């Protein structure tokens, strides 16, 4: 199970939006889960359009296995640099203007709740 949290609903100029992804197993037995940046992604959207993903420009293997015990969260902190991105870094990133955005985390077939926030 993935849950997304943030301590703020709005970010001033120069502040980077920061989120925590809680990964929790509901399995009766301890299991391995990959929380590496190629597997666990934070995705930012605006008006339904994908703006950025933490998985777009990962260097290196991007894998980090962790053992999950039932009901014990593993917390993965992620932040957004307020720039756009595209899968495989095909498009040059650019600074995103102020506005309203949504964030959600995903890993494989799992998806977190969505959070709405604003940039000024």
C-alpha positions as CSV (number, residue, x, y, z in Angstrom):
1,X,0.0,0.0,0.0
2,X,1.3,3.5,-0.9
3,X,0.3,6.7,0.9
4,X,1.5,10.2,0.0
5,X,1.9,12.9,2.6
6,X,3.1,16.5,2.6
7,X,3.5,19.0,5.5
8,X,2.5,21.9,3.3
9,X,-0.3,22.8,0.8
10,X,1.5,25.7,-0.7
11,X,5.1,26.6,-1.5
12,X,6.5,30.1,-1.9
13,X,9.0,31.2,-4.5
14,X,12.2,29.2,-4.1
15,X,10.6,26.5,-1.9
16,X,10.8,22.9,-3.1
17,X,7.7,20.8,-2.7
18,X,8.6,17.9,-0.4
19,X,6.6,14.7,0.1
20,X,6.8,11.4,2.1
21,X,5.7,8.2,0.5
22,X,4.8,5.6,3.1
23,X,5.1,2.0,1.8
24,X,3.3,-0.5,3.9
25,X,2.9,-4.3,3.4
26,X,-0.5,-5.9,4.0
27,X,1.0,-9.4,3.5
28,X,1.2,-11.7,6.5
29,X,4.9,-12.4,5.8
30,X,7.8,-10.1,5.3
31,X,8.3,-9.2,1.7
32,X,10.9,-7.4,-0.5
33,X,9.8,-4.2,-2.2
34,X,11.9,-1.9,-4.5
35,X,11.8,1.7,-3.4
36,X,14.5,2.7,-5.8
37,X,13.9,5.8,-8.1
38,X,13.3,3.6,-11.2
39,X,10.5,1.7,-9.4
40,X,8.9,4.1,-7.0
41,X,7.9,7.4,-8.7
42,X,6.5,10.7,-7.6
43,X,4.4,12.2,-10.5
44,X,3.4,15.9,-10.7
45,X,0.4,16.9,-12.9
46,X,-1.4,20.1,-13.7
47,X,-4.8,20.2,-15.3
48,X,-4.5,16.5,-15.9
49,X,-1.3,16.9,-17.9
50,X,1.9,15.2,-16.7
51,X,4.5,17.8,-15.8
52,X,7.3,15.8,-14.0
53,X,8.2,12.4,-12.7
54,X,11.0,11.4,-10.3
55,X,11.6,8.4,-12.5
56,X,12.3,10.3,-15.7
57,X,16.0,11.1,-15.4
58,X,17.4,8.5,-13.0
59,X,21.2,7.8,-13.3
60,X,22.7,4.5,-12.3
61,X,20.8,1.3,-11.5
62,X,17.9,3.1,-9.6
63,X,17.2,0.0,-7.5
64,X,16.9,-0.2,-3.7
65,X,15.3,-3.3,-2.2
66,X,13.8,-3.0,1.3
67,X,12.1,-5.6,3.5
68,X,8.6,-4.8,4.5
69,X,7.0,-6.2,7.6
70,X,3.2,-6.2,7.8
71,X,1.9,-2.8,9.0
72,X,5.3,-1.2,9.4
73,X,5.8,1.7,7.0
74,X,9.0,2.4,5.1
75,X,9.1,6.2,4.5
76,X,10.7,7.5,1.3
77,X,11.2,11.2,1.1
78,X,10.9,12.8,-2.3
79,X,11.1,16.4,-3.5
80,X,10.3,18.2,-6.8
81,X,12.8,20.7,-8.2
82,X,9.9,22.8,-9.8
83,X,11.1,21.9,-13.3
84,X,9.3,19.8,-16.0
85,X,10.7,16.5,-17.3
86,X,9.9,13.7,-19.8
87,X,10.5,10.0,-19.7
88,X,14.2,9.3,-20.5
89,X,15.1,13.0,-20.2
90,X,14.2,13.5,-23.9
91,X,13.0,17.0,-23.4
92,X,15.0,19.9,-21.9
93,X,13.6,20.7,-18.5
94,X,12.2,24.1,-17.8
95,X,11.1,26.0,-14.7
96,X,7.4,25.6,-14.0
97,X,5.3,28.7,-13.4
98,X,3.1,29.3,-10.4
99,X,-0.2,27.5,-10.2
100,X,-2.1,24.5,-8.8
101,X,-0.6,21.0,-9.1
102,X,-1.4,17.4,-8.0
103,X,1.1,14.8,-6.8
104,X,0.8,11.1,-6.6
105,X,3.2,8.2,-6.1
106,X,3.2,4.9,-8.0
107,X,5.2,1.6,-8.0
108,X,4.3,-1.1,-10.4
109,X,0.5,-1.6,-10.2
110,X,0.2,0.4,-6.9
111,X,-0.8,4.0,-6.7
112,X,-1.1,6.4,-3.8
113,X,-3.7,9.0,-2.9
114,X,-3.4,12.3,-4.8
115,X,-2.4,15.6,-3.0
116,X,-3.2,19.0,-4.4
117,X,-0.8,21.9,-3.8
118,X,0.0,25.4,-5.1
119,X,3.2,27.1,-6.1
120,X,3.5,30.9,-5.9
